[in-house]
Amino acid sequence: MNIPKVYSEYPELLLLAGKLSRGEELSEVDRAWLRELAKASGWDVDDVGDELRNLWADPSSRVDKYWELFNKYYEEARRHYDNNDYSQAAEKLWGAITALIKLHAALKGMPIAEWSHGDLYNYVYKNVEKENREIFSNLLETGEPLHRYFCELALEPETFRTLWDDTINRLETTKNVMLFLMARRGYSLS
């Protein structure tokens, strides 16, 4: 088995994934790792735990889960944005973006165990079909400053809103590509 870079660099995560898949009790250090991964991914701790618990699952079996996660985080991002909670809006939007990329990978039967920006870009440039690569790349490029905003809170509200609108437009385009790809592969979109 080819172990992803994140697990060779941080073997604690592989041990954590094993504990989660066996239903073992987690230590405070394990819970701290989950919180750090949640912060990096834009996902909730429970969803990160589920992802690690299913590390050994066939990626194709996770298509519906990633579609569900995409919709969950996209809706949460919009709700936070409407309430002027830009930090959380940015974080949840990044969660939607990562779920959408993981969904693409799952449709191809390829695992993406990492959430880092570099790994997401590498996936897009190496694995997204040529006709859709720019759409996914543009989504990452506009979404990345928003994710940094969550960590740094360095954007003025007007700048944030402009970046938000650009990212939402690109996210909608990417979502439509995914809907087409899912329908073409026979997935029910209920």
DRENMIRO-266595 format. One line per field, with one value per atom (N, C-alpha, C, O): residue in three letters; atom name; x, y, z. Coordinates in steps of 0.05 Angstrom, whole numbers, plus 5000, padded with zeros to 4 digits. Layout:
! DRENMIRO-266595
rest = (ALA_...)
atom = (CA_...)
px = (X_...)
py = (Y_...)
pz = (Z_...)
! end
This chain:
! DRENMIRO-266595
rest = (MET_MET_MET_MET_ASN_ASN_ASN_ASN_ILE_ILE_ILE_ILE_PRO_PRO_PRO_PRO_LYS_LYS_LYS_LYS_VAL_VAL_VAL_VAL_TYR_TYR_TYR_TYR_SER_SER_SER_SER_GLU_GLU_GLU_GLU_TYR_TYR_TYR_TYR_PRO_PRO_PRO_PRO_GLU_GLU_GLU_GLU_LEU_LEU_LEU_LEU_LEU_LEU_LEU_LEU_LEU_LEU_LEU_LEU_LEU_LEU_LEU_LEU_ALA_ALA_ALA_ALA_GLY_GLY_GLY_GLY_LYS_LYS_LYS_LYS_LEU_LEU_LEU_LEU_SER_SER_SER_SER_ARG_ARG_ARG_ARG_GLY_GLY_GLY_GLY_GLU_GLU_GLU_GLU_GLU_GLU_GLU_GLU_LEU_LEU_LEU_LEU_SER_SER_SER_SER_GLU_GLU_GLU_GLU_VAL_VAL_VAL_VAL_ASP_ASP_ASP_ASP_ARG_ARG_ARG_ARG_ALA_ALA_ALA_ALA_TRP_TRP_TRP_TRP_LEU_LEU_LEU_LEU_ARG_ARG_ARG_ARG_GLU_GLU_GLU_GLU_LEU_LEU_LEU_LEU_ALA_ALA_ALA_ALA_LYS_LYS_LYS_LYS_ALA_ALA_ALA_ALA_SER_SER_SER_SER_GLY_GLY_GLY_GLY_TRP_TRP_TRP_TRP_ASP_ASP_ASP_ASP_VAL_VAL_VAL_VAL_ASP_ASP_ASP_ASP_ASP_ASP_ASP_ASP_VAL_VAL_VAL_VAL_GLY_GLY_GLY_GLY_ASP_ASP_ASP_ASP_GLU_GLU_GLU_GLU_LEU_LEU_LEU_LEU_ARG_ARG_ARG_ARG_ASN_ASN_ASN_ASN_LEU_LEU_LEU_LEU_TRP_TRP_TRP_TRP_ALA_ALA_ALA_ALA_ASP_ASP_ASP_ASP_PRO_PRO_PRO_PRO_SER_SER_SER_SER_SER_SER_SER_SER_ARG_ARG_ARG_ARG_VAL_VAL_VAL_VAL_ASP_ASP_ASP_ASP_LYS_LYS_LYS_LYS_TYR_TYR_TYR_TYR_TRP_TRP_TRP_TRP_GLU_GLU_GLU_GLU_LEU_LEU_LEU_LEU_PHE_PHE_PHE_PHE_ASN_ASN_ASN_ASN_LYS_LYS_LYS_LYS_TYR_TYR_TYR_TYR_TYR_TYR_TYR_TYR_GLU_GLU_GLU_GLU_GLU_GLU_GLU_GLU_ALA_ALA_ALA_ALA_ARG_ARG_ARG_ARG_ARG_ARG_ARG_ARG_HIS_HIS_HIS_HIS_TYR_TYR_TYR_TYR_ASP_ASP_ASP_ASP_ASN_ASN_ASN_ASN_ASN_ASN_ASN_ASN_ASP_ASP_ASP_ASP_TYR_TYR_TYR_TYR_SER_SER_SER_SER_GLN_GLN_GLN_GLN_ALA_ALA_ALA_ALA_ALA_ALA_ALA_ALA_GLU_GLU_GLU_GLU_LYS_LYS_LYS_LYS_LEU_LEU_LEU_LEU_TRP_TRP_TRP_TRP_GLY_GLY_GLY_GLY_ALA_ALA_ALA_ALA_ILE_ILE_ILE_ILE_THR_THR_THR_THR_ALA_ALA_ALA_ALA_LEU_LEU_LEU_LEU_ILE_ILE_ILE_ILE_LYS_LYS_LYS_LYS_LEU_LEU_LEU_LEU_HIS_HIS_HIS_HIS_ALA_ALA_ALA_ALA_ALA_ALA_ALA_ALA_LEU_LEU_LEU_LEU_LYS_LYS_LYS_LYS_GLY_GLY_GLY_GLY_MET_MET_MET_MET_PRO_PRO_PRO_PRO_ILE_ILE_ILE_ILE_ALA_ALA_ALA_ALA_GLU_GLU_GLU_GLU_TRP_TRP_TRP_TRP_SER_SER_SER_SER_HIS_HIS_HIS_HIS_GLY_GLY_GLY_GLY_ASP_ASP_ASP_ASP_LEU_LEU_LEU_LEU_TYR_TYR_TYR_TYR_ASN_ASN_ASN_ASN_TYR_TYR_TYR_TYR_VAL_VAL_VAL_VAL_TYR_TYR_TYR_TYR_LYS_LYS_LYS_LYS_ASN_ASN_ASN_ASN_VAL_VAL_VAL_VAL_GLU_GLU_GLU_GLU_LYS_LYS_LYS_LYS_GLU_GLU_GLU_GLU_ASN_ASN_ASN_ASN_ARG_ARG_ARG_ARG_GLU_GLU_GLU_GLU_ILE_ILE_ILE_ILE_PHE_PHE_PHE_PHE_SER_SER_SER_SER_ASN_ASN_ASN_ASN_LEU_LEU_LEU_LEU_LEU_LEU_LEU_LEU_GLU_GLU_GLU_GLU_THR_THR_THR_THR_GLY_GLY_GLY_GLY_GLU_GLU_GLU_GLU_PRO_PRO_PRO_PRO_LEU_LEU_LEU_LEU_HIS_HIS_HIS_HIS_ARG_ARG_ARG_ARG_TYR_TYR_TYR_TYR_PHE_PHE_PHE_PHE_CYS_CYS_CYS_CYS_GLU_GLU_GLU_GLU_LEU_LEU_LEU_LEU_ALA_ALA_ALA_ALA_LEU_LEU_LEU_LEU_GLU_GLU_GLU_GLU_PRO_PRO_PRO_PRO_GLU_GLU_GLU_GLU_THR_THR_THR_THR_PHE_PHE_PHE_PHE_ARG_ARG_ARG_ARG_THR_THR_THR_THR_LEU_LEU_LEU_LEU_TRP_TRP_TRP_TRP_ASP_ASP_ASP_ASP_ASP_ASP_ASP_ASP_THR_THR_THR_THR_ILE_ILE_ILE_ILE_ASN_ASN_ASN_ASN_ARG_ARG_ARG_ARG_LEU_LEU_LEU_LEU_GLU_GLU_GLU_GLU_THR_THR_THR_THR_THR_THR_THR_THR_LYS_LYS_LYS_LYS_ASN_ASN_ASN_ASN_VAL_VAL_VAL_VAL_MET_MET_MET_MET_LEU_LEU_LEU_LEU_PHE_PHE_PHE_PHE_LEU_LEU_LEU_LEU_MET_MET_MET_MET_ALA_ALA_ALA_ALA_ARG_ARG_ARG_ARG_ARG_ARG_ARG_ARG_GLY_GLY_GLY_GLY_TYR_TYR_TYR_TYR_SER_SER_SER_SER_LEU_LEU_LEU_LEU_SER_SER_SER_SER)
atom = (N_CA_C_O_N_CA_C_O_N_CA_C_O_N_CA_C_O_N_CA_C_O_N_CA_C_O_N_CA_C_O_N_CA_C_O_N_CA_C_O_N_CA_C_O_N_CA_C_O_N_CA_C_O_N_CA_C_O_N_CA_C_O_N_CA_C_O_N_CA_C_O_N_CA_C_O_N_CA_C_O_N_CA_C_O_N_CA_C_O_N_CA_C_O_N_CA_C_O_N_CA_C_O_N_CA_C_O_N_CA_C_O_N_CA_C_O_N_CA_C_O_N_CA_C_O_N_CA_C_O_N_CA_C_O_N_CA_C_O_N_CA_C_O_N_CA_C_O_N_CA_C_O_N_CA_C_O_N_CA_C_O_N_CA_C_O_N_CA_C_O_N_CA_C_O_N_CA_C_O_N_CA_C_O_N_CA_C_O_N_CA_C_O_N_CA_C_O_N_CA_C_O_N_CA_C_O_N_CA_C_O_N_CA_C_O_N_CA_C_O_N_CA_C_O_N_CA_C_O_N_CA_C_O_N_CA_C_O_N_CA_C_O_N_CA_C_O_N_CA_C_O_N_CA_C_O_N_CA_C_O_N_CA_C_O_N_CA_C_O_N_CA_C_O_N_CA_C_O_N_CA_C_O_N_CA_C_O_N_CA_C_O_N_CA_C_O_N_CA_C_O_N_CA_C_O_N_CA_C_O_N_CA_C_O_N_CA_C_O_N_CA_C_O_N_CA_C_O_N_CA_C_O_N_CA_C_O_N_CA_C_O_N_CA_C_O_N_CA_C_O_N_CA_C_O_N_CA_C_O_N_CA_C_O_N_CA_C_O_N_CA_C_O_N_CA_C_O_N_CA_C_O_N_CA_C_O_N_CA_C_O_N_CA_C_O_N_CA_C_O_N_CA_C_O_N_CA_C_O_N_CA_C_O_N_CA_C_O_N_CA_C_O_N_CA_C_O_N_CA_C_O_N_CA_C_O_N_CA_C_O_N_CA_C_O_N_CA_C_O_N_CA_C_O_N_CA_C_O_N_CA_C_O_N_CA_C_O_N_CA_C_O_N_CA_C_O_N_CA_C_O_N_CA_C_O_N_CA_C_O_N_CA_C_O_N_CA_C_O_N_CA_C_O_N_CA_C_O_N_CA_C_O_N_CA_C_O_N_CA_C_O_N_CA_C_O_N_CA_C_O_N_CA_C_O_N_CA_C_O_N_CA_C_O_N_CA_C_O_N_CA_C_O_N_CA_C_O_N_CA_C_O_N_CA_C_O_N_CA_C_O_N_CA_C_O_N_CA_C_O_N_CA_C_O_N_CA_C_O_N_CA_C_O_N_CA_C_O_N_CA_C_O_N_CA_C_O_N_CA_C_O_N_CA_C_O_N_CA_C_O_N_CA_C_O_N_CA_C_O_N_CA_C_O_N_CA_C_O_N_CA_C_O_N_CA_C_O_N_CA_C_O_N_CA_C_O_N_CA_C_O_N_CA_C_O_N_CA_C_O_N_CA_C_O_N_CA_C_O_N_CA_C_O_N_CA_C_O_N_CA_C_O_N_CA_C_O_N_CA_C_O_N_CA_C_O_N_CA_C_O_N_CA_C_O_N_CA_C_O_N_CA_C_O_N_CA_C_O_N_CA_C_O_N_CA_C_O_N_CA_C_O_N_CA_C_O_N_CA_C_O_N_CA_C_O_N_CA_C_O_N_CA_C_O_N_CA_C_O_N_CA_C_O_N_CA_C_O_N_CA_C_O_N_CA_C_O_N_CA_C_O_N_CA_C_O_N_CA_C_O_N_CA_C_O_N_CA_C_O_N_CA_C_O_N_CA_C_O_N_CA_C_O_N_CA_C_O_N_CA_C_O_N_CA_C_O_N_CA_C_O_N_CA_C_O_N_CA_C_O_N_CA_C_O)
px = (5017_5000_5018_5037_5012_5026_5015_4993_5031_5021_5026_5049_5005_5008_5029_5035_5040_5062_5055_5072_5031_5023_5026_5033_5022_5024_5052_5059_5069_5097_5111_5129_5102_5113_5101_5115_5077_5063_5051_5027_5067_5057_5035_5019_5034_5012_4985_4966_4983_4957_4949_4925_4968_4962_4953_4934_4966_4957_4929_4912_4924_4898_4876_4855_4882_4864_4857_4834_4877_4873_4855_4837_4860_4843_4814_4796_4811_4784_4770_4746_4784_4771_4765_4747_4779_4774_4754_4746_4747_4729_4741_4727_4767_4781_4778_4772_4781_4779_4803_4826_4799_4820_4832_4818_4858_4871_4868_4857_4876_4875_4893_4886_4915_4933_4919_4921_4905_4890_4870_4867_4855_4835_4847_4835_4871_4885_4892_4890_4901_4907_4882_4883_4859_4834_4827_4818_4831_4825_4843_4834_4869_4888_4880_4881_4872_4864_4838_4835_4820_4795_4802_4790_4820_4828_4840_4835_4857_4870_4850_4854_4829_4812_4787_4775_4779_4753_4730_4707_4736_4716_4713_4730_4690_4685_4702_4710_4707_4723_4710_4724_4683_4670_4674_4678_4673_4677_4706_4711_4725_4753_4757_4770_4744_4746_4734_4746_4712_4700_4718_4721_4731_4750_4773_4780_4785_4807_4797_4811_4773_4762_4759_4761_4754_4750_4774_4772_4797_4822_4826_4837_4818_4824_4800_4801_4779_4756_4762_4779_4748_4750_4741_4718_4757_4749_4722_4706_4717_4691_4667_4645_4671_4649_4642_4622_4658_4655_4643_4641_4635_4624_4601_4600_4581_4558_4565_4554_4585_4593_4606_4600_4623_4636_4615_4618_4596_4575_4559_4553_4553_4539_4556_4546_4582_4600_4602_4601_4604_4605_4580_4583_4557_4532_4530_4521_4538_4537_4554_4545_4579_4598_4591_4595_4581_4573_4549_4549_4530_4507_4516_4507_4534_4544_4559_4557_4575_4591_4572_4576_4551_4532_4518_4514_4510_4497_4515_4506_4540_4559_4563_4565_4565_4569_4545_4549_4521_4497_4496_4483_4508_4509_4534_4540_4549_4573_4595_4612_4595_4616_4635_4635_4651_4668_4689_4697_4699_4720_4709_4721_4686_4674_4664_4664_4654_4646_4669_4667_4693_4717_4725_4732_4723_4732_4713_4723_4687_4668_4669_4665_4675_4677_4701_4700_4723_4747_4739_4748_4723_4714_4698_4701_4681_4666_4684_4680_4704_4723_4739_4741_4749_4763_4745_4754_4720_4702_4696_4694_4694_4689_4713_4709_4737_4761_4762_4769_4757_4756_4734_4737_4712_4691_4700_4695_4714_4725_4744_4742_4761_4779_4764_4771_4743_4728_4714_4713_4705_4693_4713_4705_4738_4759_4771_4788_4761_4771_4798_4813_4805_4832_4829_4812_4845_4844_4860_4881_4850_4866_4864_4843_4885_4885_4893_4888_4904_4913_4893_4876_4897_4881_4899_4888_4924_4942_4937_4929_4942_4938_4955_4945_4980_4998_4988_4989_4978_4968_4943_4939_4926_4902_4910_4899_4929_4938_4951_4946_4967_4980_4959_4961_4938_4917_4904_4901_4897_4884_4901_4891_4927_4944_4952_4959_4951_4959_4935_4938_4911_4889_4863_4847_4859_4834_4837_4857_4816_4816_4822_4814_4837_4848_4826_4831_4803_4782_4770_4757_4775_4765_4787_4780_4811_4834_4834_4838_4830_4831_4808_4812_4785_4762_4769_4765_4781_4789_4812_4812_4831_4854_4845_4854_4828_4817_4802_4804_4788_4773_4793_4789_4814_4834_4847_4852_4854_4867_4850_4861_4824_4807_4800_4795_4798_4790_4813_4808_4837_4860_4863_4868_4860_4862_4840_4844_4817_4796_4803_4798_4816_4824_4846_4846_4864_4884_4871_4880_4849_4835_4825_4827_4816_4807_4830_4826_4853_4877_4888_4897_4887_4901_4883_4891_4858_4839_4851_4848_4864_4880_4866_4877_4842_4829_4808_4795_4806_4785_4759_4759_4736_4711_4704_4694_4710_4704_4721_4710_4746_4763_4753_4752_4746_4736_4711_4709_4693_4668_4673_4660_4693_4700_4712_4704_4730_4742_4720_4720_4702_4680_4663_4658_4655_4639_4653_4641_4679_4695_4696_4692_4700_4702_4675_4674_4654_4627_4621_4611_4627_4623_4638_4628_4663_4680_4671_4672_4661_4651_4626_4623_4609_4584_4592_4579_4611_4620_4631_4625_4648_4660_4638_4639_4619_4597_4582_4574_4577_4562_4578_4567_4605_4621_4618_4615_4619_4616_4589_4586_4568_4541_4540_4528_4552_4554_4569_4560_4593_4609_4595_4596_4581_4566_4543_4539_4528_4506_4517_4505_4539_4550_4559_4559_4566_4575_4551_4555_4527_4503_4497_4482_4508_4502_4476_4470_4460_4434_4440_4456_4428_4433_4411_4405_4398_4376_4385_4368)
py = (4977_5000_5025_5027_5043_5068_5087_5097_5093_5110_5139_5146_5155_5183_5197_5190_5218_5234_5243_5241_5252_5262_5241_5247_5216_5194_5185_5176_5188_5182_5204_5199_5229_5252_5252_5260_5244_5244_5217_5214_5197_5170_5169_5150_5190_5191_5190_5180_5202_5203_5175_5168_5159_5132_5116_5100_5120_5107_5116_5100_5142_5153_5141_5134_5139_5127_5099_5090_5084_5056_5056_5039_5074_5075_5081_5068_5100_5107_5084_5079_5071_5049_5025_5010_5022_5000_5009_4993_5035_5045_5048_5047_5051_5054_5082_5101_5084_5110_5127_5117_5153_5171_5186_5193_5190_5206_5236_5243_5252_5281_5289_5307_5276_5281_5274_5289_5251_5243_5265_5272_5274_5294_5321_5335_5327_5351_5348_5367_5324_5319_5323_5335_5313_5317_5346_5355_5361_5390_5404_5422_5397_5409_5402_5420_5377_5370_5384_5392_5388_5402_5431_5442_5443_5471_5472_5491_5453_5453_5447_5457_5431_5422_5439_5440_5454_5468_5450_5458_5425_5406_5405_5414_5395_5391_5367_5350_5366_5345_5317_5298_5316_5290_5281_5257_5300_5292_5284_5266_5298_5290_5262_5245_5257_5230_5209_5187_5215_5196_5191_5168_5212_5209_5191_5173_5195_5178_5149_5130_5147_5120_5104_5079_5118_5105_5106_5104_5110_5113_5089_5093_5066_5042_5034_5014_5050_5044_5050_5067_5037_5042_5071_5077_5088_5116_5119_5137_5101_5102_5099_5108_5086_5082_5108_5108_5128_5153_5176_5199_5170_5191_5205_5230_5190_5202_5218_5239_5208_5222_5249_5270_5250_5275_5295_5319_5285_5302_5314_5338_5298_5307_5328_5348_5322_5341_5368_5389_5366_5390_5407_5431_5396_5411_5422_5444_5406_5414_5439_5459_5438_5460_5484_5507_5480_5502_5517_5542_5503_5515_5530_5552_5517_5530_5556_5576_5555_5578_5601_5624_5595_5616_5628_5652_5611_5620_5639_5660_5631_5648_5674_5695_5673_5697_5716_5740_5705_5722_5734_5755_5722_5732_5749_5756_5756_5772_5759_5774_5733_5719_5709_5685_5727_5721_5700_5685_5700_5680_5652_5635_5647_5620_5615_5592_5635_5632_5622_5604_5635_5627_5598_5583_5591_5564_5543_5523_5548_5528_5527_5506_5549_5549_5532_5517_5535_5518_5488_5471_5483_5455_5445_5422_5462_5454_5449_5430_5466_5463_5437_5422_5431_5405_5381_5361_5383_5361_5357_5334_5379_5377_5363_5347_5370_5358_5328_5311_5322_5294_5279_5255_5292_5279_5272_5250_5290_5285_5260_5242_5260_5237_5211_5191_5212_5188_5178_5154_5196_5187_5172_5155_5180_5166_5142_5128_5137_5115_5120_5101_5146_5153_5165_5183_5156_5168_5194_5197_5213_5237_5237_5245_5229_5227_5254_5258_5272_5297_5320_5317_5342_5366_5390_5412_5386_5409_5422_5408_5448_5462_5450_5445_5444_5433_5406_5401_5389_5363_5366_5351_5385_5390_5400_5391_5419_5428_5405_5402_5389_5367_5348_5338_5342_5325_5338_5324_5363_5377_5376_5369_5382_5384_5356_5354_5336_5309_5292_5273_5297_5278_5288_5273_5314_5325_5325_5334_5316_5315_5343_5364_5343_5368_5390_5413_5382_5402_5415_5435_5402_5413_5423_5435_5419_5426_5456_5462_5473_5502_5510_5528_5498_5504_5498_5514_5474_5466_5483_5491_5489_5505_5533_5544_5545_5572_5572_5591_5551_5549_5549_5563_5533_5533_5561_5570_5573_5599_5621_5638_5620_5641_5633_5650_5607_5598_5600_5603_5598_5597_5622_5620_5647_5671_5671_5682_5660_5660_5641_5647_5619_5601_5614_5611_5628_5643_5664_5669_5676_5696_5683_5696_5659_5645_5644_5648_5638_5635_5662_5664_5682_5707_5731_5751_5730_5752_5778_5800_5776_5799_5815_5834_5807_5821_5841_5836_5863_5882_5870_5855_5877_5865_5868_5850_5891_5895_5877_5865_5874_5855_5827_5812_5820_5793_5788_5767_5806_5802_5799_5783_5814_5811_5784_5770_5775_5748_5727_5707_5731_5712_5709_5687_5731_5730_5715_5698_5721_5707_5677_5660_5670_5642_5628_5605_5641_5629_5624_5602_5643_5638_5614_5598_5612_5590_5563_5542_5565_5541_5531_5507_5549_5541_5527_5507_5539_5527_5499_5480_5496_5470_5450_5427_5460_5442_5432_5408_5449_5440_5419_5400_5422_5402_5375_5354_5377_5352_5340_5315_5356_5345_5330_5308_5341_5328_5302_5281_5302_5278_5257_5233_5265_5245_5233_5209_5249_5239_5220_5199_5227_5211_5184_5164_5183_5157_5144_5123_5155_5141_5145_5129_5166_5171_5186_5205_5177_5190_5216_5215_5237_5263_5272_5295_5252_5259_5271_5278)
pz = (5000_5000_5000_5015_4983_4981_5003_5000_5023_5045_5038_5031_5039_5032_5049_5071_5037_5050_5078_5096_5082_5109_5130_5153_5123_5143_5148_5169_5127_5132_5148_5164_5144_5159_5187_5206_5191_5217_5222_5219_5230_5234_5255_5256_5272_5292_5279_5290_5255_5242_5232_5233_5224_5216_5240_5238_5262_5287_5295_5304_5292_5298_5280_5289_5254_5235_5243_5242_5252_5261_5286_5288_5305_5329_5321_5332_5304_5295_5281_5286_5264_5249_5267_5261_5289_5308_5330_5347_5330_5351_5378_5398_5380_5405_5416_5402_5443_5456_5448_5446_5444_5435_5459_5478_5458_5479_5473_5452_5491_5487_5463_5448_5461_5438_5412_5392_5411_5387_5380_5357_5400_5396_5386_5370_5396_5386_5357_5342_5348_5320_5303_5282_5313_5298_5296_5274_5317_5316_5296_5281_5295_5276_5247_5230_5243_5216_5208_5185_5227_5221_5213_5195_5227_5221_5193_5178_5186_5159_5137_5114_5142_5121_5118_5096_5138_5137_5144_5143_5153_5160_5190_5205_5199_5228_5238_5222_5263_5275_5269_5263_5271_5266_5237_5232_5218_5190_5184_5168_5197_5195_5206_5194_5229_5241_5223_5220_5210_5191_5168_5158_5158_5136_5144_5128_5167_5176_5182_5176_5193_5198_5173_5173_5151_5125_5106_5082_5118_5103_5084_5062_5093_5077_5059_5045_5059_5042_5013_5006_4995_4967_4962_4970_4950_4947_4932_4938_4914_4899_4917_4910_4939_4958_4973_4988_4970_4985_4968_4978_4944_4926_4940_4941_4949_4961_4986_4991_5002_5026_5019_5032_4998_4991_4979_4984_4965_4955_4978_4978_4998_5022_5037_5045_5040_5053_5038_5050_5012_4996_5001_5007_4999_5004_5032_5036_5051_5079_5083_5095_5074_5079_5062_5071_5039_5021_5034_5035_5044_5058_5083_5089_5099_5123_5116_5130_5095_5087_5079_5088_5064_5056_5081_5082_5099_5124_5140_5149_5143_5158_5143_5156_5117_5101_5105_5109_5103_5107_5134_5138_5154_5182_5187_5210_5165_5167_5184_5195_5187_5201_5180_5173_5170_5147_5152_5135_5176_5183_5180_5167_5192_5189_5161_5152_5148_5120_5103_5086_5107_5092_5098_5080_5124_5132_5120_5110_5121_5111_5080_5068_5068_5038_5030_5011_5045_5039_5043_5028_5064_5068_5044_5036_5032_5009_4985_4970_4982_4960_4962_4943_4986_4990_4985_4974_4994_4990_4961_4951_4946_4917_4902_4884_4910_4898_4906_4889_4931_4940_4925_4920_4920_4904_4876_4867_4864_4837_4838_4821_4858_4861_4866_4855_4883_4888_4863_4859_4846_4821_4803_4788_4806_4791_4806_4795_4830_4846_4858_4864_4861_4872_4899_4904_4918_4945_4946_4933_4962_4969_5000_5011_5013_5042_5055_5079_5040_5051_5045_5028_5060_5056_5049_5046_5047_5044_5016_4997_5014_4990_4967_4945_4973_4953_4942_4918_4960_4951_4935_4916_4941_4925_4897_4877_4896_4870_4854_4830_4867_4853_4842_4819_4857_4847_4822_4802_4824_4802_4777_4755_4779_4755_4744_4721_4761_4751_4744_4729_4755_4752_4741_4732_4742_4731_4701_4690_4687_4658_4647_4658_4625_4614_4610_4616_4600_4595_4620_4618_4643_4669_4687_4708_4680_4698_4706_4729_4686_4692_4711_4727_4708_4725_4754_4772_4759_4786_4796_4820_4779_4787_4795_4815_4779_4785_4812_4827_4817_4842_4866_4885_4864_4885_4888_4910_4865_4866_4879_4893_4875_4888_4916_4933_4922_4949_4969_4993_4959_4977_4994_5018_4983_5000_5022_5043_5015_5035_5058_5082_5052_5073_5090_5114_5077_5093_5111_5133_5101_5117_5143_5164_5142_5166_5186_5210_5176_5194_5203_5226_5186_5191_5196_5208_5186_5188_5177_5189_5154_5144_5122_5112_5113_5092_5102_5122_5089_5095_5085_5065_5097_5089_5059_5047_5048_5019_5002_4983_5008_4994_4997_4978_5022_5027_5009_4997_5009_4993_4964_4950_4953_4925_4919_4900_4936_4933_4937_4922_4956_4960_4935_4926_4923_4899_4876_4863_4872_4852_4858_4840_4883_4890_4887_4877_4895_4892_4862_4855_4845_4816_4806_4791_4815_4806_4818_4806_4843_4856_4842_4838_4834_4820_4793_4785_4779_4754_4759_4744_4779_4786_4795_4787_4810_4819_4795_4794_4775_4751_4736_4725_4735_4722_4737_4725_4764_4780_4776_4775_4775_4770_4744_4742_4723_4697_4699_4689_4712_4715_4731_4724_4752_4768_4753_4754_4738_4722_4701_4695_4688_4667_4678_4663_4703_4716_4730_4743_4727_4737_4766_4777_4778_4807_4809_4794_4827_4833_4849_4868_4842_4855_4873_4876_4886_4904_4929_4946)
! end
